[in-house]
Structure formats: structure tokens, C-alpha cells
Amino acid sequence: MRWLVYAFSALLVGAVVAPGVIPGARDDFPLSTYPMFSRQRPDTMWAATARGVKADGKRTQIAAEDIASSEPMQALSTLKRAMNGGPRAANELCETIAARVRRDPDLVAVELRWERYPVVEYFLGETEPRAVKRVAQCRIDRTGGVAP
């Protein structure tokens, strides 16, 4: 019976140690090497954004609840899904957002955009995007509808 306990103990220790010592082993429970912190990360990132456009051309961030929900991650997920879903899906979400922000008299249009930022510099205060890819744009119609 004692050899069974030793064998079981050795098997458990092996299972715990294996992900850390076997090359190419999957990072998982019970031992994690936390590859998200040990791998080289890109210097820039693309962010999905919904921007309100003012009459003077300045842009402002659209609130999460005007995109989909007061939960920022749900709003971001909705935004990404529409932007990755092609022009029709992006335009539909753009029009939905435009109808929701119609109450803001300063806004004349809504844009869905991918914006590229330098990661480190962004947190040092450089918050202007380095590149922009506009996916959809729709004007806000003050008469109750949304103009294309």
C-alpha cells in the first residue's frame, strides 16, 4: 500500500512541475509560467473607438451606455463585433449610436474608428492616435431620424 501512496504523490508532483520543465508544454493549472507577462509585447496597439464629431471637426469619446451598455467591456465587445462584422454591421451600430446621442446639441456625426497608439507614450501623456482607420460614419439628424 505504501508504494501506491508514493506513486500517487510522484504523479501529483510531476503534474505540477511538468508545465514548467517540458518545452512546449501548455501553460495551465496547476503551474503557470504567466506567458502574458514574459512575452515581448507590441510597441503599438489598435483600439476600437466610437467618436462624436462636433461642428468644428473636434472629436469626443462616446459614452459606453450610448454604444451598448453602461458596462465598458460589453460596449467594447459590441463595438469590435460590429467593426469586424463588415460595413453593414458597422453602419447599423453607427446609426444606433447616432440616434442615442442625438440629444447632444454639439455633435453633428458619429464615427467608428480603429486608432493606433504607442503604448508606453500613451501612458506618458501622448494620447493622440498615430493612425486612424475610419470604419463607419453617420450624421446625426435632429429631426428624429439618422442621416446616412
C-alpha positions as CSV (number, residue, x, y, z in Angstrom):
1,M,0.0,0.0,0.0
2,R,2.9,2.4,0.8
3,W,4.2,2.1,-2.8
4,L,0.8,3.2,-4.1
5,V,0.9,6.4,-1.9
6,Y,4.4,7.1,-3.2
7,A,3.4,6.6,-6.8
8,F,0.4,8.8,-6.5
9,S,2.4,11.5,-4.8
10,A,5.1,11.3,-7.5
11,L,2.3,11.6,-10.2
12,L,0.9,14.7,-8.5
13,V,4.3,16.4,-8.2
14,G,5.0,15.5,-11.8
15,A,1.7,17.1,-12.9
16,V,2.5,20.3,-11.0
17,V,6.1,20.6,-12.3
18,A,5.5,19.4,-16.0
19,P,4.3,22.8,-17.5
20,G,7.5,24.5,-16.2
21,V,10.1,22.0,-17.3
22,I,8.7,20.4,-20.5
23,P,9.4,22.5,-23.6
24,G,6.2,23.5,-25.4
25,A,4.0,22.3,-22.5
26,R,0.7,24.1,-22.3
27,D,0.6,26.9,-19.7
28,D,-2.2,25.9,-17.4
29,F,-3.3,24.8,-13.9
30,P,-1.7,23.8,-11.6
31,L,1.5,25.6,-12.6
32,S,1.5,28.7,-14.8
33,T,4.5,30.5,-16.2
34,Y,2.3,33.6,-16.9
35,P,3.4,34.0,-20.6
36,M,1.3,37.2,-20.9
37,F,3.9,38.8,-18.7
38,S,7.0,37.1,-20.1
39,R,6.5,37.5,-23.8
40,Q,7.5,40.6,-25.8
41,R,4.5,42.9,-26.3
42,P,4.0,45.1,-29.3
43,D,5.0,48.8,-29.1
44,T,1.7,49.9,-30.6
45,M,-1.9,48.8,-30.3
46,W,-5.1,49.4,-32.3
47,A,-8.1,50.4,-30.3
48,A,-11.8,50.3,-31.4
49,T,-13.4,53.6,-30.7
50,A,-16.7,55.4,-31.2
51,R,-16.2,59.2,-31.6
52,G,-18.7,62.0,-31.7
53,V,-17.8,64.7,-34.2
54,K,-18.5,68.3,-33.4
55,A,-19.3,71.1,-36.0
56,D,-15.8,72.4,-35.7
57,G,-14.3,68.9,-36.5
58,K,-13.2,68.1,-33.0
59,R,-13.9,64.6,-31.8
60,T,-15.1,63.4,-28.4
61,Q,-15.4,59.9,-26.9
62,I,-18.9,58.4,-27.0
63,A,-20.0,57.0,-23.6
64,A,-20.3,53.3,-23.1
65,E,-24.0,53.4,-22.5
66,D,-24.6,55.1,-25.9
67,I,-22.7,52.3,-27.6
68,A,-24.4,49.3,-26.0
69,S,-24.4,49.2,-22.2
70,S,-23.1,51.1,-19.1
71,E,-20.6,48.2,-18.8
72,P,-17.4,49.3,-20.7
73,M,-16.3,45.8,-21.6
74,Q,-19.8,45.0,-23.1
75,A,-19.7,48.2,-25.0
76,L,-16.2,47.5,-26.3
77,S,-17.2,44.0,-27.3
78,T,-20.3,45.3,-29.2
79,L,-18.1,47.9,-30.9
80,K,-15.5,45.4,-32.0
81,R,-18.0,42.9,-33.2
82,A,-19.7,45.5,-35.4
83,M,-16.5,46.9,-36.7
84,N,-15.1,43.4,-37.6
85,G,-18.5,42.4,-39.0
86,G,-18.2,44.4,-42.2
87,P,-19.6,47.6,-43.5
88,R,-23.3,46.8,-42.9
89,A,-22.8,45.8,-39.2
90,A,-20.6,48.9,-38.6
91,N,-23.1,51.2,-40.3
92,E,-26.0,49.8,-38.3
93,L,-24.2,50.3,-35.0
94,C,-23.2,53.8,-36.1
95,E,-26.8,54.7,-36.8
96,T,-27.9,53.3,-33.5
97,I,-25.3,55.3,-31.6
98,A,-26.2,58.4,-33.6
99,A,-29.9,58.1,-32.6
100,R,-28.8,57.7,-28.9
101,V,-26.5,60.8,-28.9
102,R,-29.0,63.0,-30.8
103,R,-29.7,64.8,-27.5
104,D,-26.2,66.3,-27.5
105,P,-26.5,69.6,-29.5
106,D,-22.7,69.8,-30.1
107,L,-22.5,66.6,-32.1
108,V,-23.1,66.5,-35.8
109,A,-21.9,63.0,-36.6
110,V,-20.6,59.7,-35.2
111,E,-17.6,57.8,-36.4
112,L,-16.5,54.2,-35.6
113,R,-12.7,54.1,-35.9
114,W,-9.7,52.0,-35.3
115,E,-7.0,54.2,-33.7
116,R,-3.3,53.2,-33.3
117,Y,-1.5,54.3,-30.2
118,P,2.1,53.9,-29.0
119,V,1.5,52.0,-25.7
120,V,4.2,53.5,-23.4
121,E,3.9,57.0,-24.8
122,Y,0.1,57.0,-24.3
123,F,0.6,56.5,-20.6
124,L,3.1,59.3,-20.6
125,G,0.6,61.7,-21.9
126,E,0.7,61.4,-25.7
127,T,-3.0,60.5,-26.2
128,E,-3.4,61.4,-29.8
129,P,-3.6,58.4,-32.2
130,R,-0.7,57.9,-34.6
131,A,-3.0,56.4,-37.2
132,V,-6.8,56.2,-37.8
133,K,-8.9,53.9,-39.9
134,R,-12.5,55.1,-40.2
135,V,-14.9,52.1,-40.4
136,A,-18.2,54.0,-40.5
137,Q,-19.5,57.5,-40.3
138,C,-23.1,58.7,-40.0
139,R,-24.5,62.2,-39.5
140,I,-26.9,63.0,-36.7
141,D,-30.4,64.0,-37.9
142,R,-32.1,66.4,-35.5
143,T,-35.5,65.8,-37.0
144,G,-35.7,62.4,-35.3
145,G,-34.0,60.1,-37.8
146,V,-30.5,59.4,-38.8
147,A,-29.0,60.7,-42.0
148,P,-26.5,58.5,-43.8
